[in-house]
């Protein structure tokens, strides 16, 4: 909640001091009360630290408001709701776990610390005076009571105090920081040979019985592949159609009238018994289909202009339809046959699936065999670049690159193995005989061409930023590991409640 308050763009805070103790009421940047929580009981409870449904809704609405401000009309409330519920619940759970641990450690939050936080946030009125009645009304409406609000604020401050103690245990020496900068800024240049085992080479023929052999040897593999590709075998409704076209210039009414007379005459011939395909071959002005008797093949919806599609899926097979007008001209359409939508069953698809698998296996085996041959020669001391030239293999020469968390190598793609090897190669023995994966059935061999280490000046310029990034990463890792362990332990001891089900869609 404190993080939300610090980052909120429309935050107003009223402060009330009652007697010796300090009682504070927080006003978030959105107006109006919250609906009562569905169900009963806390949504988050850690020991005696608990949060109710209205706490979850308060945090969720704060997050939702910031997303709306950032995304505008692109924000989709319905799609985002469950994500925001989970995010808000996670924030409350974190606060509860940290506050509970703080209590176990004997930490407390004083009235002075609460006042200091509020003053530091700059959330006092311009005149420094408070409207007690308005504040009390708001506290009772939004938090149920002024006392409950004070508990919420102190819980979050205690959680922050505990988090600071945990995160302060993260350390980083100067040597570690400098090594990290050097590691991040180091560059390497390589040459690479990539052998793609996803496509069967043109000079390699698949045996005629390869698919049937695979079906006999491993039918379950074929079935698994079919199940994984089942969407490819969802066959939509189809219509096998012929058409006959008479063109006209849309801006020439006389030409249009003449075209209409001609296609009407052609329709009369077909209606009188002339063969549609023969008339189309003779008179159609669609050069792409004329020689085939106007055959458009099997059409699915969306494959042709709307008037032709409507005819293809409404006319009875064999019937001669009315004249249709499209931007191309006047058409006559005949539906030869139509098939309803269906899923091609495994029994019909298995031969194609097995054929595809057999081709893929053969392509992968060919690529691996060629890559292993290269690797053996490199291991014997040959230069990869020299070998590639001798064998007329394409040589990739990516620009110099640095390490990236995702393992992306220019011109090769996401290939963590290649990136790791590139920075590990010895300049004295630059060719690497190891086969590296760069995707399924894609094999890469590399040779180091050169490298560059950062200068002392570059290290000094980046040291502060890298140090802070690494420290923040270590702090987050420490906190997350601790929270995960504590959550598991308290869950086993039945000291933890975390139930957001009533708030999800």
JOJO-V687806 format. One record per helix or strand of 3 or more residues. SS is the DSSP state (~ for helix, > for strand). FROM is the first residue (numbers start at 1). LEN is the number of residues. If there is no record, write none. Layout:
# JOJO-V687806
SS	FROM	LEN
SS	FROM	LEN
This chain:
# JOJO-V687806
~	2	6
>	12	6
>	22	6
>	44	3
>	49	3
~	53	22
~	77	28
~	111	10
~	132	12
~	146	22
~	174	12
>	187	10
~	210	8
~	219	10
~	230	4
>	238	9
~	253	19
~	276	8
~	290	3
>	295	6
~	306	7
>	324	3
>	329	11
~	346	34
~	384	7
~	416	9
>	442	11
~	456	37
>	496	3
~	501	3
